[in-house]
């Protein structure tokens, strides 16, 4: 049955339609916000997938170019693989909804959000977040929602919910916040050094609207929601797990209490063998195959129980650290020859090498998506996570969603601290290579990137660092919890959150929050902000700035040299010349490369800075704006009966009338001047067409003999 539900979100009408499209999906809705329209379809497999030990959830966000009236530029004129921006939105939709599915659920669930129309004012990402929640809520798929999400901006010291296009352009914050009625379930943010207090207020303001949307979706569920279907549970056999806990809790606790990750894994493997043997005793010789999921779940759940108990009850970490203690940190620069900048940052057994490369404007990345204007990226950050970093033997298959997400987070953290194009007209590419991983590699990438940027001579405004905090809550009382600083992989895997914050010592530039429980309270978020800021200050002052106290004054000798200048846009045609004749002559004479924008910005690239300066001087002479009375030096270029033409540089030429050549009367110009003579002139007039009249006689040197001879005559 076709139904339309209507509400208001941030002062604008939002509608959700259902019962018209995709009737064979488990749940289908169309969200309209202004003229932005997103269709969400959710489906679930009828049977569980028996050969896996995780919940198989797939979330896609499809940007269709027809949504903005564009035809794809590919050879076959079809949309290709998702752009990085679409991958990041898919991840942002996934994170808040995943913990709300039953933990023992193993049926494949696929969620597809299709952008049908984008009016550029109202966020299709927000529509997709809300549409996903609504489609799941009214479907028969087991799910513990509803949830909702909004975008948040900070414009002119005001927090704005779902900012429009104009507001987004001026905003100091670009954040997406998701939550249920009770708690915050996801934060994804980039910000211009925003304080903890402002960020927390923005999250609270977002939650006000989120609660309203959750009530709205709950109304839909109450009216038209399908009964949730029954599913095969993959929870561990309770009798078996009880025996495992009784016999092996102490041994597993000792096994996970180990600083070295490799040793800890070996310890856990020994206990895991005993867990498997208990299954064989209870279920027979075929237990290893017939009860493999009971065994795998028991190993996982016992580790989880022990790790959480150590932190909650002993106020100690598995590796022996205090609750707020950061692992051993080291930082180095200039490890790799010939590259433009390199930085190595290590945090315990997490090690990331970041390489910086400086390029010309032509190296910038063009992103053609559903935005009306093609975005030009002059800063790119890429993240690689090879299998050897965790001691595994797997072939590389290129960047996956995780790599795209971590690279984007590090990029987001550094962008606000980069110089603008006028100050530093380079394209910048950073590549973070994870060499060793024991948790928080994305945050180590932020730290390594600061090192590489400073080493390469990029004049960043302030150093940036990244740190993650974790959360352990009491299973009997969720109001009892501990927030821990600098989580390693075992604390991330068995904990309740991974709260990543990048920023300077005073403010936030990036946030990414993953949770595994039902959400976070404001108190937890506030504490996470405080602990991450304290840790960032320590990392910047005690580690990064000791490795490299300030940004290098010069770029690497292997980097291209760039001179930036701005000219009058009306003079661009003079610099280029007919058919490129002038600019090509400059390039041939100096060996440089020149980029000119329509707004008059000029970038001159060359390996030899002196050649770049020579080209700059030529361009300056071409575009020079002369003034009456100005004194110049030029070269006589041609002679006529009525005077001499003087080349003033570039395409500028002026006429010295015969009467203005000398204080003496002269019969022929050739008696005084010859082509090629260098002369000093004063600009006496510039007419409406730009023609320049010159005078030389003010600079004539007259000897005493000549003066006496003139008197005798």
N, C-alpha and C positions, 0 to 999 in steps of 0.2 A: 504494500500500500504506500502510495506516494505521500510523503509528509515534508513540510518545511517548518523548521524551528528558527526563530529570530531572537536575537539579543543585541546588546550594545557592548562593544569592546573599545576602551580608550576613546569614547565619544563618537565612535563610528559604528554603523550597522554591520552586523555579521550574521549570516544565515547558514544553516546546515540543512541540506536536502538529503533525503534517503528514499529508496523505493522506486527509483526510476532507472538508474544505471546498474550494470554489472550484477544482475540479480542472482547469479550462481556463486558469487563470493560469499564467504561467511558473514561479512559485514562490508557495507559500501556507503560512503557519504560523499557529497560535494560541498565544499566550504567556499562561500563567497564573502569577500571582504573588500568593499568598494567594487572595482571590476577585476580584482585578482581572484582567480578561481582555481581551486586545487581539488582533484578527485583522489580519494583514498580508498583502496580496496585491501581487505585483509582476508587471508585464507589459511586454513590449517589442514594438515594431513589427517585422514580418518584414523590411521594407525600410528603407533609410536615407532620410532626408528630404533631397533633393538641393538644396533652395533655401535652405539655412541654413548659416551658418559657425560654429555653436556646438552643444554637446551638449544636446538637448532633454529635460531631466529634470524631471519634475513630482512633487512630494511633497505628499500631503495627510494631515492628521490630523483625523479626524472624531469629534467629541464627540457621541455619541448620548445624549439625555436619558433614554432608557429604561434606560441603564446604571446610573442611580441611582434608578429608579422615578419619574421625573418626566414629565409631559406638557408639551410646549412651550406657551408662552403666546401664540404668534402666532395670528392670525386663523384660519389653516387648520390650526393645530396640527401643523406640520411644522418641523423644524430649518431655519433660514434660512442665510444666509451664515456662514462660520466666524467665531467670536468672535476677538478679537485674541489671546487666550491660545492658541487653536488654531493661528493663523497663526504665532505665535512658536515653537511646538513644531515645526511643519512645517519652519521655517527651521533649527531646531536639528538636526533629523534629516537635512536635506539637506546641511548643510555638511561633516560628516565623511565622508560616503559619496561625494560628487561627485568629489573628486580621485582616488578609487580606480577610476574607470572609465577605459578607454583614451582617450587624448587625441584620437585620430582617429575616435572612435565618433560616429555621427550618427543612430542609430536612436532613435525616441521611446521613452522609458522612463517608466512611470507607477507610482508607489508609493502605495498607499492603506492607511492605518492606521485601523481602526475600533475605537473603544472600546466593547466589548460589555458590560462590567461594571466598576464602579469601587468598591472597598471603602473608599476614602478613606484607607487605611493604606499601601497599596503603589502606587507611582507608575505610572500608565498611560503617562506619557512614557518612562520607562525601559523598560517593556515594548515600546513602539513602536520605540524605538531598537534594542533587541535583536532584535525581530521582523523589522525591516527588514534587518538584517545576515544573519539566519538565512535569510530568504526569498530574498535575493539569492545567498547562498552555495550553496544547494541548487538554484537555478534554472539554466537554460542561458544566462542573460544574462552576457556578459563583464564581470567585475568582480574587482578585486584584493583583496577582503576576506579573512577576516572582520574586523569591528570590533565594538566594544561600547561601552556607556555606562552610567554610574551617576550617581545623585544624591549630593550631599555636603552635610552640615550641620556646624555647629560649636556644640555645646551644652555648657555648663558646662566650657569649656576642653577639650572632647574632640571629635575629628573623628569624625563619624558617617556611615557609608555607608548610603544609602537610608533616611533618617530617617522614622519613622512620623509620624502626624498630630500627636501630642502633642509630639514632638521638633521638628517643623517650626515649631510655634507659638513655641518658645523659641529657635530657632536664630538665630545671628548671621550665618549664611551660607546662601544658597540657590544651589547651583551644580549644573550638569550638566557632566560631563567625559566625553569620548569619546576612543577611541584604538584602535590596533592593538596587537599584542603588543609591538611595538618602540617605538612613539612615541605622543605625544598628538596627536590630530587636531582636537579642538574643545573650547573652554571657553566656557561661558555662565554668568555668575555675577552675583549681587547680594550685597553684604556690608555689614556695619555697621562700616566703617572697620577692616577686618582688615589685619594687617601682611603684608608680602611673604612673610615666613618661614612664617607660618601657612598662607597661601594655597598656597604651594609644597608644604608638607607634605600639605595636603588633596589636591592633585593627585596626588602620589605615592601616597597611600593609595588613591585612586580607581583608579589604574593597576594596583595589585595585583589588585583584583577584575576589572578589565577584561581583564587577561591570562587569568584563569581562564575568563571567558566566551568569549574568543576561542578558547581550546583546546576548549571545549565545542562551539561552533559548527563548528569545524574537524572534530571527530569526526562530526558530522552530515553535513558535506559529503563526508567520506571514505567514509561508508557509503551515502548515498542521493543524493549530488549528481549532477546531470545534466552531461554534457559541454557545455562552452560552445560556442555556435553561432558559425560564421564570419560575418564582417560585411564590408561594403565599407569599405575604409579611405579616409579623407579627408586623409591626410598629404600634404604638398607633394611634387611631383615632385623627386627628389633632384638630378638633373642641372641642372634649372632653378634650384633654390635655391642650388646650389654656385656657379653663374655669378653670381647676384644678389649673393651674399656677396663673391665675388672682386672684383666691379666696384664695389659700392656701400657696402661696410661703412664705409669712411672717411667717405663723404659722409653716410650716415645717422647716424654718430656725431656729426658736427658739427651735423646738423639737430636732434638731440634735446638738444644742449647749449645750452639756452636757458631763461632765467628766466621769461619771459612765455609763458603757455600758448597764447594765440592765435597768437603768432609761431611758437612751436614747432610747432603743428599745421600752419601754412602751410608751414614748412620740410619737414615730413614729407610733405605733399601733393606737393611738388615731386619728392622722391625717389621717391614712390610712382608718379608718372607714368613715371619711368625704369624702375622694376620692371615696369610694365605693358608698356612698349616692348620690353623684353627678351623677354617672353612672346610678343609678336607676331612678333619676329624668329625665335624658336625654333619656334613652333607655327602661325604663319600669321595671316592677317588676322582670322580668327574666334576668335582666342585669348581676346579679352576676354570672350566669352560662353562658349566651350567650356572654358576653363581659368580661370574667374573665381575658383574656390576656391583654385587654385594661386597665383593673384595675391594674393588676400586673405591667405592663410596666409603667403606669402613676406613681405608687408609687415609683418604682425604679428610673425613670427618674427625678422626682421632687426632690427626695433625692440627686441624683447626681448633679443636677443643684444647689441646695442650698449649699451643701458641697463645691463644686468647687468655688462658688461665695464668700463664706466666706473667703476662702484662697486667691483667686485672688484679691478680692476687698478690704477686710479688713486686709489682711496680718496677719490673725489669724487662729488658728486651731479650729475645732469644740469643743475640750475639753479645750480651752482657752490658749493653749500653743503658744509660739512664733514659728516662722518658723523653727528655728534650735534648739529648745528646746527639750531635751530628757526627757521622762517620769521619774518619781521617780524610783530609782534603789536600790535594796537591794541584798546582797549576804551573804550566810552562808555555813559553812561546818560541817561535822560530825553530821548530823541530825539522821542518821539511824544506830542503833547498829549492830555489827557483819559483816556488809558489808565491803569491802576493802577500800571504799572511797565514799563519797557522797557530792554533792553540790547543793544548792538551789539558783536559780537566778530568781529575779522578776523584771519586767519592767512594771510599771503601773499595769494593770489587766492581764498581761501575766506572768505566773509562770511556771517554768520548774525545775523538780527535776532530776538530773543525778546521776546514780549509777555506780561506777567503780568496775569491778571484774578482778583480776589478776589470770592467769592460767598458766599451763605448755605448752610446745611446742605441746604436744598432743592435746591441746584444740584449736589450730589454725584451721582456716577454709580452706578447699581445694575447689577451684573453678575450675570446669572442663567445659571449654567453647570452643570457636573456636580458642583460642590461642593454639599454638603448645605445650607450656609448661603449666602444671597445676599450677595455682597461689596459693600460700599459704599466707593467710591473718593472720597476727599476731595482727592486730588491727581492731576491728569491732565496728561500732557505729550504734545503732538502735534507732528508734524514734517512740513513740506511742502517738496517738492523740485520747484519749477516748472521748465519747460524753459528759460526765459530765463536761469536760473542757469548754464547751460553754453552759452549762445548759440544754442539751437535753437528752431525755430518749431513747437512742438507744442501742441495744446490740452490743457488740464487734464482729467484723467479721475478725479479723486479719489485717495485714498490707496491705494497698492498695498502689497504685502508688504514691500517695502523701507522705505517710509515708516513702516509700522506697527513694523517692527523697530527702526529708528533712534530713533523716538519712545520706544519702550519702554526702550531702552538708556539714553537720557538721563534718563528718569523713574527708572529703577532707580538711577542714580548719585546722584540728589538726595534720594531718599526717606529714607535714614538720617540726613540732616542737617536734616530738617524738624522744627519744633516739634510736640508732640503736640496733640491737640484741646483739652485743658484750657488749654494756654498760648495757643493761637492758633486759635479756633474757626471759622476760615474754610474754605471750599472753595477750592482753588487750581487754576487752569488756566493752563498755559504753552503757547504756540504758537511754535515755532521756524520762521521763514521763511528758507529758504536763498536768499540774494540772488545769491551767486556761488560757484561750486564748482571747486576744484582739489584735491580730496581731503580726507578727515577732517572732513566736514561734521557727522557725528554728535558728534564730540568738540568741535567749535566750538559745537554746540548746548548741550552741558553747560556750557561757559564762559559763553555768553550767558545761560543760564538762571540761573546764580549771580548775574550782574549784575542781571537783571530781578527776581529774588526780593529781593535786598538793596534795590533801588530802590523796591520796592513796600511795604517795611516788614515783610516776613516774617522773623522772628528765627531765621534758620538757625544751627545750632550752629557750623559752620565753612564757609568757602568751598570749593567743589568745582571741579575742572578736569578736562579730558579730553585725552588725547594718544594718538596711534597710533605704533607702531613697525613697521618692515618687516624683511624678511629676504631676503638674497641669498646663495644657496649656490653653491659651485663645481660646475659640471655634471660635472666629472670626479671630484670628491671631496667628498661631502656633509658630511664632517667639517670642511671649510673653509667658513666663512660669515662674513657681516657683518650685524649688527643695526643698523638705521638709525633715527634718531629723527625723528618728524614727517614721515610720508610724504605726498607729493603724489600725484595720480592716476596719473601714469605709473609711479611706483615701486610703487604698489599693483597696478596692472594687470599689470605685467611681473615683479613680485616674487613671493616664495614665501609671504608671510603679511601679514595686516593684524591686528595685535595691539593692540586698543583697550583702554585702561584708564582708568576714571574714578575719582576719589578726592580726598581731602584731601592736604595735604603729608605726612601721616604714615601714611595707610592707604588701602585699596582699598574702593570702594563698588560698582564694576561692572566686569565684564570681558566682552568679546566677541572671539573669535578666529576668523578665517577663514584657511584655508591652501589653497595650491595644489600643495603637494608631498606627500610621503608621511607627514609628521608632524613634530613638534617634540620635541627632546630636553629633559631637565630643565635643562641648561646654557643653552639658548636661552631657555627660559621665565624662568629666574632673571635673565638679562641684560636681558630685556625688562621685567621688573618693576623692576629697578634704574633703567633709563634712563627709564621712564615716571614713576617717582616723582621723580626729579631734575627732569624737565621740568615736572611739576605744581607743585612748589615754586616754580620760577621764574615760572610763569604766574600763580600766586596772589599771590605777594609783589610781583613787578615790574610786573604788568599789572592784574589785577583789583582789588587793594586800593589801587592808585594811582588807579583810576577812581572807586572808591567805598570809602573806608576802613572804613566800618562800615554795618550795616543801619540804614535810616531808623527813627527813633523812633516815627513816626506813619505810618499808612497814608495813601494818597492821599485828598485831599478828595472825590474822585469815587467812592471805594470805600464800600460800606456800613459803618456803624459797628456793632460787635458788643460786647456785654457778656456774658460767660459767668459762670454761677453754678451751684451745686449745691444742691438742696433735698432734704429727706427724702422718699423716694418715697411714703410714706404721706400726704404733704401735697399730692400732685399733684392729687387730686380737689378739694381746697379752692381751688387756683389756677384750675382749669378751671371749676368750678362746675356746677350742674345745667344740662345742655344747652349748656354753654359760656358761660353767662351772665357769670361772673366774668371770664374771660380776654377775652371780647369787649368787656367794659366797659373793661378796661385798654387794649386796642388802640384803642378809640374815643377814649379820653381822651388818649392819648399819641402815636398814629399810628405805633406800632412794629409789628414782626412778631415773633412768639414761637414758638420750637420747644421742646418738652419731650419728653425721652426717658423711657423707662420706668425707667431707673436714677436719675432725678432731675436729670439734666443739663439746664440751661436756657440757651438762647441768645436774646438779645434783639437784634434788628436794627433799625437806623434810620439815616436820613441825618443826623439831628441828635443828637449824643451826649447832649445835655442831656435830650431826651425819653426816650432809652434809660435814663438814670440815674433818671428819674422812674418809669419802669415797674419798674426794679429795686427801687426803694424800696417800691413798692406790693406787689410779690411778697414782699419780705423781711418786710413787716408781716403778710402773710397766713400765711406759714409759720413765723413767729417762735415759738420754743419758750420759753414763759414759765417763770420759777422763783419759788418762794415767797420773799418778801422783796424782790423786784425792784420798783423804783419806776418808774412809767410816767406818761405823760400821755395823756388820752383826752377824748372828747366825750360828754356825756350824750345818750343816744339815745332813751330813754323812761323814764317815771316810773310806778311802781306804789305801792300803799299801803305796802308793806313795804320799799321802797328804790328806788334808781335804777340803771338799766343804763347802763354806760359802754362806748362803742365804743373798743376799743384799737387799731384799725387792721386792715385786711383783713377777715376773717370772725370776728375775735376780739372777744368781748364778755364783760364781767364785771359782777357785781352788787355794789353797795355797799348793804349792809343799813342800814335807817334808824338802827340803833344805832351804825353805824360812820361815819356822815356827820359828826357833830360831837361835841365833848367835852361840849356842852350837850345837855340833853334837848330834843327837837323834837317837835312835834305832827304836823306834816305835812311830807312831803318837799318839797312845792312852796314851803314857806316859805323854804327854803334854796337849792334847785336848780331850774333850768329846762332844758328840752330845748335843746341847743345850747351849753350852758356847757362851757368847757374846764376840766378839773380835773386835779389831780395826785393819784395814788393809789398805794397799795402793795398788792402781791399778798399776801394773807394765807393763802389756801388754794387748792389745785387738787385736786378729788376724782378718783376713779377714772374717771369719765366725761369728764374734762377740763373740768368746769365751774369757773369762776374766781370766787373771792370776793375782794372788794376792801375797802380801808379808806381813808378820807379824813382822819379826825380828827387824825392825826399832823401834818398840814400846815395845820391851822387856825391862823389868826392872831388872837390875842385882845388887844384894846386894854386899857389900864389902866383906863379909864372903865368898860368892860364888866365887868371883874373886881370893881371896887368896888361896882357896882350889884348884881351877883350876891350879894355879901356882905350888903348891906343887905336884900335880899329874904329 
